[in-house]
């Protein structure tokens, strides 16, 4: 079962040089419009184990990146993960609705102003009989 944790709107895109690989990557300047964005894991109620978080990008209501197209590139069956999540210059684990942040996505640099970024998790549930 897929659980959407939050959505954010891309307000600006910044080209940044990755200090490890020396490659140019895109970082999106976002304003969170719904819920929360998480870097790695979502916090869960009741002390349950946190879920891994993934991202997809929507442009004009259409998904421009998701599991099918990027799972093979990322060697990840669930989707694109965050490479960085920052508020001002500080690395953070989560950002709440109304806050601004910078987000880098692993293996995805085609962000545009006006895109919507969605943070979600895949939760496995037992089938009920």
C-alpha positions in Angstrom: 0.0 0.0 0.0 1.4 3.4 -1.0 1.2 6.2 1.6 1.9 9.8 0.5 3.6 11.8 3.3 3.7 15.2 1.6 3.8 17.3 -1.5 5.9 20.4 -2.4 6.1 22.8 -5.2 9.4 23.6 -7.0 10.0 27.3 -6.8 13.4 27.4 -8.4 16.1 24.9 -9.6 19.7 25.4 -8.8 22.7 23.7 -10.6 25.1 22.5 -8.0 28.4 20.6 -8.3 28.4 17.3 -6.3 31.5 17.5 -4.1 32.0 13.7 -4.3 31.6 13.0 -8.0 32.4 16.5 -9.3 29.2 16.2 -11.6 26.6 18.9 -12.0 23.3 18.0 -10.3 20.0 19.9 -9.8 18.7 20.9 -6.5 15.1 22.1 -6.2 14.1 24.9 -4.0 10.8 23.8 -2.6 7.9 25.0 -0.5 6.1 22.2 1.2 2.3 22.5 0.5 1.0 19.3 2.2 2.3 17.1 5.0 6.0 16.4 5.5 9.0 15.5 3.3 11.5 13.0 4.7 15.1 12.4 3.6 15.3 8.7 4.3 12.7 7.3 6.6 9.2 8.4 7.7 8.3 8.6 11.4 5.5 6.4 12.3 2.9 6.3 15.0 3.0 3.7 17.7 6.8 3.2 17.6 6.6 1.0 14.5 9.7 0.6 12.3 10.0 3.7 10.0 9.4 3.2 6.3 11.8 4.2 3.5 10.8 7.3 1.6 10.8 7.7 -2.1 10.0 10.6 -4.5 8.2 11.2 -7.7 7.9 14.3 -9.8 4.7 15.5 -11.4 4.6 18.1 -14.2 1.2 19.4 -15.3 -0.5 16.6 -13.3 1.5 13.9 -15.1 4.2 11.8 -13.4 7.5 12.4 -15.1 9.5 10.0 -13.0 8.4 7.0 -11.0 9.1 3.4 -10.3 8.8 2.0 -13.8 11.2 4.4 -15.6 13.8 4.8 -12.9 13.9 1.6 -10.9 16.4 0.0 -13.3 18.7 3.1 -13.3 18.6 3.4 -9.5 18.7 -0.4 -8.9 15.8 0.3 -6.6 12.4 -1.4 -7.0 10.4 1.3 -5.2 11.5 4.7 -6.7 13.8 7.6 -6.5 15.4 8.5 -3.2 16.6 11.9 -1.8 20.3 12.6 -2.1 20.0 15.7 0.1 17.3 17.6 2.1 18.3 20.9 3.6 16.8 23.9 5.3 19.0 27.0 4.7 22.5 25.4 4.8 21.6 22.7 7.4 21.0 19.0 6.6 17.6 17.9 8.0 15.7 14.7 8.2 12.2 16.2 7.6 10.5 19.4 6.5 6.9 20.4 7.4 4.1 22.1 5.5 4.7 25.8 5.0 8.5 25.5 5.2 11.0 25.9 2.4 13.9 23.5 1.7 16.4 22.3 -0.9 16.0 18.8 -2.3 18.3 16.8 -4.4 17.1 13.5 -6.0 19.4 10.6 -6.7 19.8 10.1 -10.5 17.1 12.6 -11.5 18.1 16.1 -12.6 15.2 17.1 -14.9 13.4 19.3 -12.4 11.6 22.4 -13.6 10.0 25.4 -11.8 6.3 24.6 -11.1 6.8 20.8 -10.8 5.2 19.1 -7.8 7.4 16.7 -5.8 5.6 14.0 -3.9 7.2 12.0 -0.9 5.8 8.6 -0.3 6.4 5.2 1.2 5.4 1.6 0.3 3.9 -0.2 3.2 3.4 -3.9 3.0 0.2 -5.2 4.6 -1.0 -8.7 5.0 -4.0 -9.6 3.0 -7.1 -10.2 5.0 -9.2 -13.2 4.3 
